[in-house]
Structure formats: C-alpha cells, structure tokens
Amino acid sequence: MTRQPTVVIAGAGPIGLTAALLLGSKDIRVTVLETDDKISDALRASTWHPPTLDMLAPYGITDRMLAAGLLCPSWQIRMHPSGDRAVFDLSILEGETDHPYRLQYEQSKYGHLVLDAVGALPSVTIHFSTEVTGLQQNADAVTVQALSQGEAREFTADYVIGADGARSAVRKAIGVGLSGDIYPETTILATTLFPFHDWLEGLSNVSYCWKPSGTFSLLRLPGVWRASLYAREGQSIEQALTDEGLQDLLHDIVPEAGPIEVLESRPYRIHKRLASAYRKGRVFLAGDAAHLNSPSGGMGMNGGLHDAFNLTEKLVSVLHGGADERLLDRYERQRRPIAEEEIIAQAHRNRTRMQERDPERRLGMLKDLQQTIGDPMKLKAYLMKSSMIDGLRRAAATE
C-alpha cells in the first residue's frame, strides 16, 4: 500500500490555509499548526488583485468573495482638498484576466472562508494553540517540534511550508536571515461608518491621497471605510490614537463632518524585508515569512498567495506526479526575484510617492500619472504591472 504524501504547514493565515486547500484537494495529507487559538480577526489586508481572483476561482472561493465583497473598478491618486486626481480604470485589463477589477474583502473574512473549505477536506488537519519550537530534517523527511496546548509534540512530513508570518519560527529554525529596513513612519488604521464617498466628489473605492501636511488613504469595504492615517509632526502615536487625536486627523479629510465614530483602530509599522533563501532542503518559506513590504498598492497578501500557488503546484508534481525533486528549486528562482524586484520595489515606489511633501513635485507626479492614463498603451502597461499580472507571467517564464 502506497503511503499518502504529507506536508506540515506552519501558520493558519491566508497563505497557510490556501496552501492547505490546494494540497488537500489533491489528496495530500496536510497538518496545519497555528500558534493562536483561532483565525485572526485583526485589521489587515483587504485588496484582491485580478490574477489572485483568477487563481481562486476554480475552488469556488472567488464567487463567494464577490458575493460578499465590494468591486473596485478603478483606483485613484488624489490631491486633497482640491480633488484633482488620476483615476486608473481597470477595465482596460479585459482579455488579460477574467476579473478586470480589484475586490475589497477583508483578509479575516477570507481566512474563515478558506477554513470552511479546508474543513471539508478529510486529508487536512488543523491544530490551533500549537507553536512551532524547532525542526530537524534529513534526506527523507522533516520532523517539526511544537508545543500544543502545553504538550510537547512532534509532526513528521515529507515537506514543511513556513507560512507563519514576519516572526516565522520556521525561518529561524532553518537559519534563514531576513534583511532589509523598517520605514520610520507608523501607520494608524481606523475603520468608520462615515460615508466619505458622499463628501468627496469622484472618490474611488481605493484612493491614495495627498493632503497639505502629509498623506492618507481611504479604502472602502461593504458598509465601512478604512482610513490609513499618520500622526502629525511632533505628535506621538499614543496621542494620535486618542479619540481627540483620531478626530483631528479624520477632520483633515472632511473638516465639516462633526464627530466621526471610529469602530476600530490600530497602529502598525511598515517593513521592507526579504529572506535570504526560500528553501532549505525540505523546508520552504512563503508569504510574510519570506518577504515584507509596504501595503501601498495592496501587493503583500496577494504576493504571498501567489507563492502558495506556485509552490504547491510543484509539490503536487513531485509527490503525486513523479517529477524530479529538483523542480522544487524553481520555486525560489521564480518567486524570490519577483518579491524583490516587483512586489517590494513597486510597493516602495508607491510609498515613496505618497510620502512626497514638496507641492511642485507632487503636482509633477500627478501630471505624469494623468498623462499615463491618457495613453491607453501606457495605461495598460502600468496596470499590468501594478495588478501583478506581469510579475506572475515573468515568474512562469523562469526555468
């Protein structure tokens, strides 16, 4: 009797659960180890790019997301309060993708959605409250040590995927470094029911905005808006996070609004980091365990999901298709340069543009973007890159 192939995945975030879905649907036995006691409901990513929706469609996930999410047919870069803007219409991508738009749908809701899908697969087991503490590997297998609800346990598999985030225990266990920088600013994410779209003419569901003293962004989700805000010069994050501080920053956007109810708020730091390797023997890294970038442009979670699709396809070919194990080396060759040269670099350019403070330089940037939009060929080229289609095609062409 042939032994069923096994994979251990560290992390039950969107990357780990998606990898479990892809492998489990191919009759590969998967064990997911998650440190927390449940799926995280924290405020995190919300933007889904066209090719990611294409990839998830065969699993019935995209249709369910579309039914509950908010379509974003365009996004914009905007001067505030003038309203002068560059609006990027994604319909020009028709023919290149089945989903020529962005979708706004919370990462936390996606986690629960995929958890339900994985729960229907008998080959997948998830252990919550289970922290990876170490691992050893040899030529044939990997053994993962973990502390599961206070009990020391071991899990043995053919391969291990570290999808356990920026502080990845798997990455540390295999001795892979994470080089790069932390940006100096702290972003404050605040959600509110306030209808910004009724107050700001021509606002897109995703809008990156310059204001005289800084920057902010507005992302619309079903029923709520998310505002990314920044403390004023000389103001501490603690001061900015008070009710008074948040009201002050939100009134920079709509001064005459009156009190704006804030449902949730949280600060976070932005990283620009890349793992020195994506593979060590039978262990692989994906998502934030492998790369971290500015959220400007919404490329981080999508890039991690693209990692999962790329890697699991190769694992299936090796474990079930008889492919040579050297195929797995292609994962790093295909995904690490894309993270470095496409995802991190593009997100850095997006962040740098929005951090510009000189009014004349801002105006010049906006005019350049408006000229790009006025030329259909340039617009399509710009959106093929910013929507991550080019990067995926480049990866696919890499041997």
C-alpha positions in Angstrom: 0.0 0.0 0.0 1.4 3.4 -1.0 1.9 5.9 1.8 0.0 9.1 1.5 2.3 12.1 1.0 2.4 14.5 3.9 3.1 18.2 4.3 3.2 20.3 7.5 2.3 23.9 7.2 3.1 26.4 9.9 0.6 29.2 10.1 -3.2 29.3 9.6 -3.2 32.7 8.0 -4.4 33.3 4.4 -1.2 31.8 2.9 -1.1 28.7 5.1 -4.8 27.9 4.7 -4.7 28.5 1.0 -1.7 26.1 0.6 -3.6 23.6 2.7 -6.6 23.9 0.4 -4.5 23.4 -2.7 -2.6 20.4 -1.4 -5.6 18.8 0.4 -7.7 19.0 -2.7 -5.0 16.8 -4.4 -5.2 14.1 -1.7 -2.0 15.2 0.0 -2.2 14.8 3.8 -1.7 18.2 5.4 -1.2 19.2 9.0 -1.6 22.9 9.8 0.0 24.2 13.0 -1.3 27.6 14.3 0.1 29.4 17.3 -3.2 31.3 18.0 -6.3 29.7 19.3 -8.4 30.8 16.3 -8.3 32.6 12.9 -7.2 36.2 13.4 -9.9 38.9 13.1 -7.3 41.7 13.2 -7.4 44.6 10.7 -5.1 43.5 7.9 -5.2 43.3 4.1 -8.3 43.9 2.1 -7.4 44.4 -1.5 -7.5 41.5 -4.0 -5.9 41.8 -7.4 -7.3 40.4 -10.7 -4.9 37.4 -11.1 -5.4 36.3 -7.5 -9.2 36.2 -8.1 -8.5 34.2 -11.3 -6.4 31.7 -9.3 -9.0 31.2 -6.6 -12.0 30.8 -8.9 -11.6 27.1 -9.6 -12.0 26.4 -5.9 -15.3 28.3 -5.6 -13.7 30.9 -3.4 -13.8 33.8 -5.8 -17.6 33.6 -6.3 -18.2 33.6 -2.6 -15.9 36.6 -2.1 -17.5 38.5 -5.0 -20.9 37.9 -3.4 -19.8 39.4 -0.1 -17.1 41.9 -1.1 -17.1 45.3 -2.9 -15.9 45.6 -6.5 -13.3 48.3 -7.2 -13.4 49.0 -10.9 -11.0 51.9 -10.5 -8.5 53.3 -8.0 -7.0 56.7 -7.8 -4.3 59.0 -6.6 -5.8 62.3 -5.4 -4.9 65.8 -4.2 -6.8 66.9 -1.2 -8.7 69.1 -0.7 -8.7 70.1 -4.4 -9.9 66.7 -5.7 -7.6 66.8 -8.7 -6.8 63.2 -9.4 -5.5 60.4 -11.6 -8.1 57.6 -11.9 -6.9 54.2 -13.1 -9.7 52.2 -14.8 -9.0 48.5 -14.6 -11.4 47.6 -17.3 -8.5 48.0 -19.8 -7.3 44.6 -18.5 -10.2 42.8 -20.1 -8.8 39.9 -22.1 -5.8 39.6 -19.8 -7.8 38.4 -16.8 -11.3 37.1 -16.0 -11.6 39.7 -13.3 -10.6 43.2 -14.6 -11.1 44.9 -11.3 -9.9 44.9 -7.7 -12.1 43.4 -5.0 -12.3 44.8 -1.4 -12.8 42.0 1.0 -11.3 41.6 4.5 -8.4 39.2 5.0 -10.1 38.0 8.2 -13.2 37.0 6.3 -11.2 35.2 3.7 -9.5 33.3 6.5 -12.8 32.0 7.8 -14.0 31.3 4.2 -11.0 29.1 3.4 -11.1 27.5 6.8 -14.6 26.3 5.9 -13.4 25.0 2.6 -10.4 23.2 4.2 -12.7 21.7 6.8 -14.5 19.8 4.1 -11.2 18.0 3.1 -10.6 14.8 5.1 -6.9 15.0 4.3 -6.4 18.3 6.2 -6.0 18.6 10.0 -5.6 21.9 11.8 -4.1 22.3 15.2 -4.7 25.6 16.9 -2.8 26.8 20.0 0.2 24.9 18.6 3.5 26.8 18.4 6.4 25.5 16.4 9.5 25.3 18.6 12.0 23.7 16.2 12.6 21.2 13.4 15.1 18.7 12.1 15.3 17.3 8.6 17.2 14.6 6.8 17.2 13.3 3.2 13.8 11.7 3.6 11.7 13.7 5.9 11.2 16.7 8.3 10.3 16.5 11.9 8.7 19.5 13.5 8.7 20.1 17.2 5.8 22.0 18.6 4.1 22.9 21.9 0.4 22.1 21.5 -1.8 23.4 24.3 1.1 22.9 26.7 2.1 19.5 25.5 5.3 18.8 23.5 4.5 17.1 20.2 6.3 16.1 17.0 4.9 16.0 13.5 6.8 14.3 10.6 6.3 15.1 7.0 7.8 14.9 3.5 8.0 18.7 3.4 7.3 21.7 5.5 6.0 25.1 4.5 6.7 28.1 6.8 3.8 30.4 6.3 4.0 31.7 9.8 4.5 35.4 9.2 7.1 38.0 9.8 8.4 36.4 13.0 8.5 33.0 11.4 9.7 30.3 13.8 10.3 28.0 10.7 12.5 30.6 9.1 14.5 30.9 12.3 14.7 27.2 12.7 16.4 26.7 9.3 18.8 29.6 9.9 17.5 31.9 7.1 18.0 35.6 7.6 15.6 38.4 6.8 17.4 41.5 5.6 16.0 45.0 4.9 14.6 48.0 6.7 11.7 49.3 8.8 10.2 52.6 7.5 10.3 55.4 10.0 6.6 56.2 10.0 3.9 54.3 11.8 0.5 53.9 10.1 -2.7 54.2 12.0 -5.5 52.1 10.6 -9.0 53.3 11.6 -12.4 52.0 10.4 -15.6 54.0 10.4 -19.2 54.0 9.0 -18.7 57.6 7.9 -19.7 57.9 4.2 -16.6 59.6 2.7 -18.0 58.9 -0.8 -20.9 61.3 -0.1 -18.5 64.1 0.8 -15.6 63.7 -1.6 -16.6 64.0 -5.2 -15.4 61.2 -7.6 -13.8 59.1 -4.8 -12.8 55.6 -5.8 -13.2 52.6 -3.5 -9.4 52.7 -3.2 -7.9 56.2 -3.0 -4.4 57.3 -2.1 -4.4 60.9 -1.1 -2.0 63.8 -0.6 -3.0 66.5 1.9 -1.1 69.7 2.5 0.6 68.4 5.7 1.0 64.7 4.7 -0.9 61.8 3.3 -3.8 59.4 4.0 -5.6 56.7 2.1 -9.2 55.6 2.0 -10.3 52.0 1.3 -14.0 51.2 1.1 -15.4 47.8 2.2 -19.0 46.7 2.4 -20.6 49.1 4.9 -17.4 50.7 6.2 -14.4 52.8 5.2 -10.8 52.1 6.3 -8.6 55.2 6.7 -4.8 55.0 6.9 -3.6 58.0 8.8 -0.3 59.3 10.1 0.5 61.3 13.3 1.3 64.9 12.9 4.9 66.1 13.1 5.9 66.2 16.7 2.8 64.1 17.8 3.3 60.7 19.4 1.4 57.7 18.2 -0.2 57.4 21.6 -1.5 61.0 21.2 -2.7 60.3 17.6 -4.6 57.2 18.8 -6.7 59.1 21.4 -10.3 60.0 20.5 -9.3 63.6 20.1 -6.2 62.7 18.0 -8.2 60.5 15.6 -11.0 63.1 15.2 -8.4 65.7 14.4 -6.8 63.5 11.7 -10.2 62.5 10.2 -11.3 66.1 10.1 -8.3 66.8 7.9 -10.3 64.8 5.3 -13.8 66.2 6.0 -13.5 69.3 8.3 -17.2 69.9 8.5 -18.2 66.3 9.3 -18.8 66.7 13.0 -17.9 63.8 15.3 -16.9 60.7 13.3 -17.4 57.4 15.0 -14.3 55.1 14.9 -15.1 51.4 15.1 -11.6 50.1 15.4 -8.1 51.5 15.2 -4.6 50.0 15.4 -1.0 51.2 14.7 1.4 49.2 12.6 5.0 49.6 11.4 5.9 49.0 7.7 8.8 46.8 6.7 10.8 46.3 3.6 12.5 42.9 4.1 13.4 39.8 2.1 14.5 36.3 3.2 18.0 35.2 2.0 16.6 31.9 0.8 13.1 30.5 0.1 14.2 26.8 0.5 16.4 24.9 2.8 16.3 21.2 2.0 12.7 20.0 2.5 11.6 23.3 4.1 10.1 26.3 2.2 9.0 29.8 3.1 6.0 31.7 1.8 4.2 35.0 2.3 5.4 37.2 5.1 7.8 34.6 6.3 9.7 35.2 3.1 9.0 38.9 2.2 7.6 42.0 3.8 6.6 45.2 2.0 4.7 48.4 2.3 1.0 47.9 2.0 0.7 50.7 -0.5 -0.7 49.1 -3.6 -2.1 46.0 -1.8 0.6 43.6 -3.0 1.8 41.8 0.1 -1.0 39.3 0.8 -1.6 38.8 -2.9 2.1 38.1 -3.4 2.0 35.5 -0.6 -0.9 33.8 -2.2 1.0 33.7 -5.5 3.8 32.0 -3.5 1.4 29.4 -2.3 0.0 28.6 -5.7 3.5 28.3 -7.2 4.9 26.1 -4.5 2.0 23.8 -4.1 1.8 23.1 -7.8 5.4 21.9 -7.7 4.9 19.9 -4.6 1.9 18.1 -6.2 4.0 17.3 -9.2 6.8 15.8 -7.1 4.6 14.0 -4.6 1.9 12.7 -7.0 3.3 13.2 -10.5 6.7 11.6 -10.2 8.5 14.8 -11.1 12.2 15.2 -10.2 12.7 16.9 -6.8 14.9 19.4 -8.5 11.7 21.0 -9.8 11.3 22.4 -6.3 14.4 24.6 -6.7 12.5 26.5 -9.3 10.2 27.9 -6.6 12.9 30.2 -5.3 14.1 31.2 -8.8 10.6 32.1 -9.8 9.3 33.8 -6.6 12.2 35.5 -4.8 13.2 37.8 -7.7 9.5 38.8 -8.1 9.3 39.6 -4.4 12.5 41.7 -4.6 12.1 43.4 -8.0 8.3 43.6 -8.4 6.5 43.4 -5.1 8.9 45.1 -2.7 10.2 47.5 -5.3 6.7 48.6 -6.5 5.4 48.9 -3.0 8.4 51.0 -2.1 7.8 53.3 -5.1 4.2 53.7 -4.2 5.1 54.5 -0.6 7.8 57.0 -1.6 5.4 58.8 -4.0 2.8 59.3 -1.3 5.5 60.4 1.3 6.5 63.3 -1.1 5.8 66.6 0.6 7.0 69.2 -1.9 3.9 70.7 -3.6 5.6 71.2 -7.0 6.9 67.6 -7.1 3.5 66.3 -6.1 1.9 68.2 -8.9 4.5 66.9 -11.4 3.9 63.3 -10.3 0.2 63.8 -10.6 0.5 65.2 -14.1 2.8 62.3 -15.2 0.2 59.9 -13.9 -2.6 61.7 -15.7 -0.6 61.6 -18.9 -0.1 57.8 -18.5 -3.9 57.4 -18.1 -4.4 59.4 -21.3 -2.4 56.9 -23.3 -4.2 53.5 -23.5 -1.0 51.6 -24.2 0.9 53.2 -21.3 -2.1 52.8 -19.0 -2.4 49.1 -19.8 1.3 48.6 -19.2 1.1 50.4 -15.9 -1.9 48.3 -14.7 -0.4 45.0 -16.0 2.5 45.7 -13.6 0.6 47.2 -10.6 -2.1 44.5 -10.8 0.7 41.9 -10.6 -0.1 40.2 -13.9 3.3 40.9 -15.4 5.1 39.5 -12.3 3.3 36.3 -12.5 4.0 35.9 -16.2 7.6 36.7 -15.6 7.8 34.0 -12.9 6.1 31.4 -15.1 8.7 32.0 -17.8 11.6 31.4 -15.5 13.2 28.0 -15.6 
